[in-house]
């Protein structure tokens, strides 16, 4: 008997290895293998162990090396496991529906070990969302109260998990390697069918963590890259995200709420729910300053708005969305912007109101309404009471109304449909009742003043970088007076003397403006000066050319109009032999042809 006992003790490692293999064969582990087992009174060392496990969502295979088990045979129990190297591979497959439907709540679970540590962890997971590869270390410990703590650390990040006794709830902390917390995830009701999760973190830090985390599959990280650029803009990086998710019916119908705040103030909120069919319905609300919203959209900000400076302005909106695989995104949206002020170069807009309505997102149809009480170009030119109503769909903009007040008269865009994908865009600006006195004051013609009103049409050609006026026409609608108040010359000709107090009854002009700033105005004036030629009728045919740098791009109307007018007046004034009946604009004479530069 003694010899048998000695033999058993001498071969205890081999015997225990065979016993363990047979015991493991009765567990869910697949093809378990052990090698290099050394067995003692308080611990056992294992050179290598391999096994597989079908989890229901994928196959997990493991190779463990340099394993040490610490135990107490008097109890008996295993108190700790130390693993030198662990190589884990997980290959995802679609969960078995029967297994999912028959699943029951976890119930109260117990973790038997006090300490598990992995010095070198190498985990590879393959899923439809891409490859995840984690290299680091892991530690799992259980306190006497039943509290379970686990930590996983890589070179740059760490993930800390704390489970309550019985694994009923958990808290997950995402951290930088420095120890700074990036996000907090609280999960409750793990022992029940209905579960709840609560996430909180800073948008900027969370975006950086997710796009750099090896826990996130490669394809998912790639898809997040564009969003992360927006998250990391200065405005959004300072915002805090809070999300709550509830899963009912064995996780078949999750729903939740997402809040976006900054400095304790509300910015946006989204309520969402997933139906059993997989369709996701979401309703989003936002309430933030225009500058904050412009900062949020970051890379998607239109090029034309990048140089804008926004002052004030509040944006409110509501969006309803429905998404389902293999179907177009559907929904509606409404946005309102109030009391917005915009500065763009020499242009200023104040008290702007904008309304955007999207009746059907799948059709990309947008109705736009804009009201601008004051729009200033430079220091002297101001467009007031601008009202614009338009509809956009499939790259085409249909203008139903576009009117404003300028120089005491009205400017209007004639109703038309424009293909925004085509350049140039051709539209006609209608002019009604423009006051000549205000117009001359804006043109920096300090020595010229006058009165009267004009109507007309200005055909515009708008390209991506320039605006051109093509054969615009202006016609006087009532008699007026033109005064030249410059220095008196010793020998003034008839033209100069007539311009000192020209009482005109007919004004016709053809206007052309080139993208390079060249302008050409063919102007005809008919009238008289009571102090010149006894008030005999006179006619002026003036061809005015010059340079207005960035006239329409910058909104600055400046140029030496006086010199051009007076130069032409020296030779262009002539008496009219036959009286001319004043025109009232019904059948105006054709204006002189304006020179068109190539």
C-alpha positions in Angstrom: 0.0 0.0 0.0 2.9 2.3 0.9 4.5 1.6 -2.4 1.2 2.3 -4.2 0.9 5.7 -2.4 4.5 6.5 -3.3 3.8 5.7 -6.9 0.7 7.8 -7.0 2.6 10.8 -5.4 5.5 10.3 -7.8 3.2 10.3 -10.8 0.7 12.9 -9.4 1.3 15.4 -12.2 0.6 12.8 -14.9 -2.4 11.5 -13.0 -3.9 15.0 -12.3 -3.3 16.0 -15.9 -5.3 13.0 -17.1 -8.0 13.7 -14.5 -8.3 17.3 -15.5 -8.5 16.5 -19.2 -11.3 14.0 -18.6 -13.1 16.6 -16.4 -12.7 19.3 -19.0 -14.0 17.0 -21.6 -17.4 17.0 -19.8 -17.6 20.8 -19.9 -18.6 23.0 -22.9 -14.9 23.5 -23.7 -13.9 22.0 -27.1 -10.8 19.9 -27.6 -9.1 20.9 -24.3 -5.4 20.0 -24.1 -3.0 20.4 -21.2 0.8 20.0 -21.1 3.6 20.6 -18.6 1.5 20.2 -15.4 3.4 20.5 -12.1 1.3 19.8 -9.0 2.1 20.9 -5.5 0.3 21.3 -2.1 -0.6 25.0 -2.7 -0.2 25.7 -6.3 0.0 24.1 -9.7 1.9 25.2 -12.8 0.8 24.5 -16.3 3.1 25.1 -19.3 0.3 25.3 -21.8 -3.4 24.9 -22.2 -5.6 25.1 -25.3 -9.4 24.9 -25.7 -12.3 26.2 -27.7 -15.7 27.4 -26.7 -18.9 27.9 -28.8 -20.5 31.0 -27.3 -23.6 31.1 -29.5 -22.4 34.3 -31.1 -19.1 32.9 -32.3 -16.2 30.5 -31.7 -13.7 31.5 -29.0 -10.3 29.6 -29.1 -7.6 30.1 -26.5 -4.0 29.3 -26.0 -2.7 29.9 -22.4 0.9 29.6 -21.5 2.8 29.8 -18.2 -0.3 29.4 -16.0 -0.1 29.3 -12.2 -3.0 28.2 -10.1 -3.0 29.0 -6.3 -5.4 27.0 -4.2 -6.1 25.8 -0.7 -6.7 22.0 -0.5 -8.2 22.2 3.0 -11.2 24.2 1.8 -10.9 23.3 -1.1 -10.9 26.2 -3.5 -8.8 28.0 -6.2 -8.0 31.5 -5.0 -6.0 32.9 -7.9 -4.8 32.3 -11.4 -1.8 34.0 -13.0 -1.4 33.7 -16.7 1.9 34.7 -18.4 0.6 34.8 -22.0 -3.0 34.4 -23.3 -3.8 34.4 -27.0 -7.5 34.5 -27.6 -9.3 34.4 -31.0 -13.0 35.1 -31.5 -14.8 34.6 -34.8 -18.3 36.0 -34.9 -21.2 34.3 -36.5 -25.0 35.1 -36.5 -26.5 33.9 -33.2 -28.8 31.0 -33.3 -32.3 32.4 -33.2 -33.7 29.4 -31.2 -31.1 29.9 -28.6 -31.7 33.7 -28.4 -35.5 33.2 -28.1 -35.2 30.6 -25.4 -32.7 32.7 -23.4 -33.7 33.4 -19.8 -32.5 36.2 -17.5 -29.1 35.7 -16.0 -30.4 35.3 -12.5 -27.9 35.8 -9.7 -24.4 34.9 -10.7 -21.4 34.3 -8.6 -17.7 34.6 -9.6 -15.7 32.0 -7.7 -12.1 33.2 -8.1 -10.5 35.9 -6.0 -7.8 36.9 -8.5 -7.0 36.4 -12.2 -4.2 38.2 -14.0 -2.9 38.0 -17.5 0.5 39.6 -18.0 0.5 39.5 -21.8 -3.0 39.4 -23.5 -3.3 39.1 -27.2 -7.0 39.2 -28.3 -8.2 39.1 -31.9 -11.9 39.3 -32.8 -13.3 39.0 -36.3 -16.8 40.3 -36.9 -18.9 41.8 -39.7 -17.8 45.2 -38.5 -14.1 44.5 -39.0 -11.1 43.2 -37.1 -10.3 44.1 -33.5 -6.8 43.4 -32.2 -6.0 44.1 -28.5 -2.5 43.7 -27.0 -2.1 44.5 -23.4 -2.8 43.1 -19.9 -5.8 42.2 -17.8 -6.6 41.9 -14.1 -9.8 40.5 -12.4 -10.3 40.6 -8.7 -13.2 39.8 -6.3 -13.6 41.5 -2.9 -15.0 39.9 0.2 -18.2 41.9 -0.4 -18.7 40.2 -3.7 -17.7 43.3 -5.7 -15.9 42.2 -8.9 -13.4 44.5 -10.5 -11.7 44.0 -13.9 -9.3 46.1 -15.8 -7.8 45.9 -19.3 -5.0 48.1 -20.4 -3.2 48.7 -23.7 -0.3 51.0 -24.4 -2.6 54.0 -24.7 -5.9 53.2 -23.2 -7.5 51.4 -20.3 -10.9 49.9 -19.6 -12.1 49.4 -16.0 -15.2 47.4 -15.1 -16.9 47.1 -11.7 -19.6 44.5 -11.2 -21.9 44.5 -8.1 -22.4 41.3 -6.1 -24.2 38.7 -8.2 -23.3 40.6 -11.4 -26.6 42.5 -11.2 -25.1 45.8 -12.4 -21.9 47.1 -13.8 -20.0 50.3 -14.3 -17.5 50.7 -17.2 -14.9 53.4 -17.2 -13.0 54.3 -20.4 -9.7 55.9 -19.5 -6.6 57.3 -21.1 -3.3 55.7 -20.0 -2.7 58.7 -17.8 -5.7 57.7 -15.7 -8.0 60.5 -16.9 -11.6 59.2 -17.4 -13.0 59.6 -20.9 -16.5 58.2 -20.4 -18.6 56.4 -17.8 -21.1 53.6 -18.7 -23.5 52.4 -16.0 -25.5 49.2 -16.8 -28.3 48.0 -14.5 -30.7 45.0 -14.3 -28.2 42.5 -15.7 -30.0 39.8 -13.9 -33.3 40.7 -15.6 -34.7 40.5 -19.1 -35.1 44.3 -19.2 -31.8 46.1 -18.9 -30.8 49.8 -18.8 -27.5 51.6 -19.7 -26.4 55.2 -19.0 -23.4 56.8 -20.8 -21.8 60.1 -20.1 -18.6 61.7 -21.5 -17.0 64.7 -23.2 -17.5 64.6 -27.0 -14.0 65.6 -27.9 -12.3 63.0 -25.6 -14.8 60.4 -26.5 -14.3 60.9 -30.2 -10.5 60.5 -29.8 -10.9 57.4 -27.6 -13.2 55.6 -30.0 -11.2 56.3 -33.1 -8.0 55.1 -31.5 -9.4 52.2 -29.4 -8.4 48.7 -30.6 -11.7 47.5 -29.0 -13.6 49.1 -31.9 -13.5 47.1 -35.1 -11.4 48.5 -37.9 -14.3 49.1 -40.3 -16.3 50.8 -37.6 -13.3 53.1 -36.8 -13.0 54.0 -40.4 -16.7 54.9 -40.6 -16.3 57.0 -37.4 -13.3 59.0 -38.9 -15.5 61.5 -40.7 -17.8 62.0 -37.7 -14.8 62.3 -35.4 -13.5 65.3 -37.4 -16.8 67.0 -36.6 -16.7 65.9 -32.9 -13.2 67.3 -32.5 -14.1 70.8 -33.7 -13.5 73.4 -30.9 -17.2 73.9 -30.4 -18.3 70.3 -30.2 -15.2 69.1 -28.3 -16.4 71.1 -25.3 -19.8 69.5 -25.3 -20.9 66.7 -23.1 -22.9 63.7 -24.3 -25.3 61.8 -22.0 -27.2 58.7 -23.3 -29.7 56.4 -21.8 -30.6 53.0 -23.4 -33.3 50.6 -22.3 -33.7 47.1 -23.7 -37.0 45.2 -23.3 -38.3 41.9 -24.7 -34.9 40.3 -24.5 -33.2 43.2 -26.2 -35.5 43.0 -29.2 -36.9 46.5 -28.9 -34.2 48.9 -27.5 -35.0 52.6 -27.1 -33.2 55.5 -25.5 -32.5 59.2 -25.2 -29.3 61.2 -26.1 -28.6 64.7 -24.6 -26.0 67.2 -25.7 -25.1 69.9 -23.2 -22.3 72.4 -22.6 -21.5 74.3 -19.4 -24.7 72.8 -18.0 -26.9 74.3 -20.8 -29.1 72.3 -23.1 -28.0 72.1 -26.8 -29.8 69.1 -28.3 -31.8 65.9 -27.5 -32.6 62.8 -29.5 -35.3 60.2 -28.6 -35.0 56.9 -30.6 -36.5 53.5 -30.6 -35.8 50.3 -32.6 -38.8 48.2 -33.7 -38.8 44.4 -33.9 -38.4 44.8 -37.7 -35.1 46.5 -37.3 -36.4 50.0 -38.2 -35.1 52.9 -36.2 -37.4 55.9 -35.4 -35.8 59.0 -34.0 -36.9 62.5 -33.0 -34.3 65.1 -32.5 -34.6 68.6 -31.0 -32.0 71.4 -30.9 -31.7 74.8 -29.4 -28.3 76.6 -29.7 -26.6 79.7 -31.0 -25.9 80.0 -34.7 -22.2 80.2 -34.0 -22.3 77.0 -32.0 -24.2 75.2 -34.8 -21.8 76.5 -37.4 -18.9 75.2 -35.3 -20.5 71.8 -34.9 -21.0 71.1 -38.6 -17.2 71.7 -39.1 -16.1 69.9 -42.3 -19.6 70.0 -43.8 -19.8 73.7 -43.5 -20.5 75.3 -47.0 -17.5 77.1 -48.4 -19.4 80.4 -48.8 -19.9 80.5 -45.0 -16.3 79.9 -43.9 -15.5 83.6 -43.8 -18.7 84.6 -42.0 -18.7 86.1 -38.5 -21.9 85.4 -36.7 -23.2 87.5 -33.9 -26.2 86.4 -31.8 -28.8 84.3 -33.5 -30.6 81.3 -32.0 -31.3 78.1 -33.9 -34.2 75.9 -33.0 -35.2 72.7 -34.8 -37.0 69.5 -34.8 -36.2 66.4 -37.0 -38.1 63.1 -37.3 -36.3 60.3 -39.0 -37.0 56.7 -39.9 -34.2 54.4 -41.0 -34.4 50.8 -42.1 -31.9 48.7 -44.0 -32.3 48.5 -47.8 -34.7 51.5 -47.7 -34.0 55.2 -48.2 -33.9 57.5 -45.1 -37.3 59.0 -44.5 -38.5 61.8 -42.3 -39.3 65.5 -41.9 -37.4 68.5 -40.5 -38.0 72.1 -39.5 -35.4 74.7 -38.5 -35.8 78.3 -37.4 -33.1 80.9 -37.0 -34.0 84.1 -35.1 -32.3 87.5 -34.6 -29.1 86.5 -36.5 -26.4 89.1 -37.4 -23.8 88.2 -40.1 -20.6 90.0 -41.1 -19.0 88.9 -44.4 -16.2 91.2 -45.6 -17.9 94.5 -46.3 -21.4 93.1 -46.0 -23.5 93.1 -42.8 -26.9 91.5 -42.2 -28.9 92.2 -39.1 -31.9 90.7 -37.4 -32.1 87.9 -39.9 -34.9 85.3 -39.7 -34.6 82.0 -41.6 -37.2 79.2 -41.8 -36.3 75.8 -43.3 -39.0 73.1 -43.8 -38.3 69.6 -45.2 -41.5 67.8 -45.9 -39.8 64.6 -47.1 -36.2 63.9 -46.6 -36.3 61.0 -49.1 -37.1 63.6 -51.8 -34.6 66.1 -50.5 -37.2 68.9 -50.8 -36.6 72.0 -48.8 -38.8 75.1 -48.5 -36.8 78.3 -47.5 -38.0 81.6 -46.1 -35.6 84.4 -45.3 -36.3 87.8 -43.9 -33.6 90.5 -43.6 -34.6 93.9 -42.2 -31.2 95.4 -43.0 -28.4 94.3 -45.3 -25.6 96.8 -45.7 -23.0 96.8 -48.5 -20.1 99.0 -47.4 -20.8 102.2 -45.7 -23.5 103.8 -47.9 -25.4 101.0 -49.7 -28.2 99.3 -47.7 -30.8 96.8 -48.8 -33.8 96.8 -46.5 -36.8 94.6 -45.9 -35.5 91.7 -47.9 -37.9 88.8 -48.2 -37.0 85.6 -50.0 -39.2 82.5 -50.4 -37.9 79.5 -52.4 -38.1 75.8 -52.8 -35.1 73.4 -53.3 -35.3 69.9 -54.7 -32.9 67.7 -56.6 -30.4 70.4 -57.1 -32.9 73.0 -58.4 -33.9 76.2 -56.6 -37.3 77.7 -57.5 -37.7 81.3 -56.3 -41.3 82.3 -55.7 -40.5 85.6 -54.1 -37.4 87.7 -53.7 -38.0 91.4 -53.0 -36.2 94.2 -51.1 -35.9 98.0 -50.8 -32.8 99.7 -52.2 -32.2 103.5 -52.9 -35.8 104.2 -51.9 -37.2 101.8 -54.6 -37.8 98.1 -54.9 -35.6 95.3 -56.2 -37.1 91.9 -57.0 -35.9 88.7 -58.4 -38.3 87.5 -61.1 -39.8 84.1 -60.3 -37.8 81.3 -61.9 -36.2 77.9 -61.4 -32.4 77.6 -61.3 -30.3 74.5 -61.7 -27.6 75.0 -59.0 -25.5 72.3 -60.6 -25.1 74.4 -63.7 -22.9 77.5 -64.0 -23.5 80.2 -64.7 -26.9 80.9 -63.0 -28.9 83.4 -65.0 -31.5 85.5 -63.2 -33.1 88.9 -63.7 -33.2 91.6 -61.1 -36.2 93.9 -61.5 -35.8 97.6 -60.4 -38.8 99.7 -59.5 -38.9 103.3 -58.3 -35.2 103.7 -57.4 -34.5 107.3 -56.2 -31.8 109.0 -58.3 -30.7 111.2 -55.4 -30.0 108.1 -53.2 -28.3 106.3 -56.1 -25.9 109.3 -56.8 -25.1 109.6 -53.1 -24.0 106.0 -53.0 -21.8 106.3 -56.1 -19.5 108.7 -54.3 -20.3 111.4 -56.8 -19.9 114.2 -54.3 -20.2 117.0 -56.9 -23.2 115.5 -58.6 -26.7 115.4 -57.1 -30.1 115.0 -58.6 -33.7 113.8 -58.3 -36.1 111.5 -60.1 -36.9 107.8 -60.2 -35.9 104.9 -62.5 -37.3 101.5 -63.3 -35.5 98.7 -65.2 -34.2 95.2 -65.3 -30.7 93.9 -64.7 -30.0 90.4 -66.1 -27.3 88.8 -63.9 -24.9 85.9 -64.7 -23.6 84.3 -61.5 -20.7 81.9 -61.6 -18.8 80.3 -58.7 -16.5 83.3 -58.3 -18.1 86.3 -60.1 -21.2 88.2 -61.0 -21.8 89.8 -64.4 -24.5 92.3 -65.6 -25.6 91.7 -69.2 -27.3 94.5 -71.0 -29.3 95.9 -68.1 -31.7 98.7 -68.8 -32.8 101.6 -66.6 -35.6 104.1 -67.6 -36.6 107.3 -65.9 -40.2 107.1 -64.7 -40.7 110.8 -63.9 -38.8 114.1 -64.6 -35.9 115.1 -62.5 -33.0 117.4 -62.0 -29.3 116.9 -62.3 -26.9 119.3 -60.5 -23.2 119.5 -61.1 -21.7 121.5 -58.2 -18.0 121.4 -59.0 -15.6 124.3 -59.4 -16.6 126.9 -62.0 -14.2 127.0 -65.0 -13.2 130.2 -66.9 -14.5 128.9 -70.2 -17.3 126.4 -69.5 -18.9 125.0 -72.6 -22.7 124.5 -73.0 -22.5 121.0 -71.6 -20.9 122.1 -68.3 -23.3 125.0 -67.9 -26.3 122.8 -68.7 -25.3 120.2 -66.1 -25.3 122.8 -63.4 -29.1 122.6 -63.4 -30.3 120.1 -66.0 -34.0 119.6 -65.8 -34.4 116.3 -67.6 -37.6 114.6 -68.7 -36.1 111.5 -70.4 -33.4 109.2 -68.9 -32.4 106.0 -70.6 -29.4 103.8 -69.7 -27.9 100.4 -70.7 -25.7 98.9 -68.1 -23.0 96.2 -68.4 -20.6 95.0 -65.7 -17.8 92.5 -66.2 -16.4 90.1 -63.6 -13.0 91.9 -63.7 -14.7 95.1 -62.4 -15.0 96.9 -65.8 -18.3 98.7 -66.2 -19.9 100.4 -69.2 -23.0 102.6 -69.1 -24.7 104.0 -72.2 -26.6 107.0 -70.9 -29.1 109.3 -72.7 -30.4 112.4 -71.0 -32.9 114.8 -72.6 -33.9 118.0 -70.9 -33.0 121.7 -70.6 -31.5 124.3 -68.3 -33.5 127.5 -68.1 -30.3 129.5 -67.9 -28.6 127.9 -71.0 -29.7 128.7 -74.5 -32.9 130.2 -73.2 -34.0 126.8 -72.0 -33.7 125.2 -75.4 -34.0 121.3 -75.2 -30.6 119.5 -75.0 -29.7 115.8 -75.4 -26.7 114.0 -73.8 -25.5 110.7 -75.2 -22.8 109.6 -72.7 -20.8 106.4 -72.8 -19.3 105.9 -69.4 -16.6 103.2 -68.8 -14.4 102.5 -65.8 -13.4 100.1 -63.1 -15.4 99.2 -60.0 -13.2 96.8 -58.2 -15.2 93.9 -56.8 -18.4 95.9 -57.1 -20.9 93.1 -56.7 -18.7 90.6 -54.9 -17.8 93.0 -52.0 -20.9 95.3 -52.2 -18.7 98.5 -52.6 -20.0 101.0 -55.1 -17.1 103.4 -55.6 -15.5 105.0 -58.7 -14.7 108.3 -60.3 -18.1 108.8 -61.9 -17.8 112.6 -62.0 -14.7 112.6 -64.2 -16.2 110.1 -66.6 -19.5 112.1 -66.9 -17.8 115.5 -67.3 -15.4 114.1 -69.8 -18.2 112.8 -71.9 -20.3 115.9 -71.4 -17.7 118.1 -73.1 -18.4 116.7 -76.5 -21.7 114.9 -76.2 -24.2 117.7 -75.4 -26.1 119.1 -78.4 -29.3 121.1 -78.8 -32.4 119.2 -79.9 -33.8 120.9 -83.0 -37.3 119.6 -82.5 -38.9 119.5 -79.1 -39.2 116.0 -77.6 -42.3 114.9 -75.9 -41.4 113.8 -72.3 -41.7 110.1 -71.9 -43.6 108.4 -69.0 -42.0 105.0 -69.5 -44.8 103.5 -71.5 -42.9 103.5 -74.9 -39.4 104.7 -74.1 -37.0 105.4 -76.9 -34.3 102.7 -77.4 -31.2 103.6 -75.4 -27.8 103.9 -77.2 -26.0 100.6 -77.6 -23.4 100.1 -74.8 -20.0 99.0 -75.7 -19.5 95.3 -74.9 -15.9 94.5 -74.0 -14.7 91.0 -75.0 
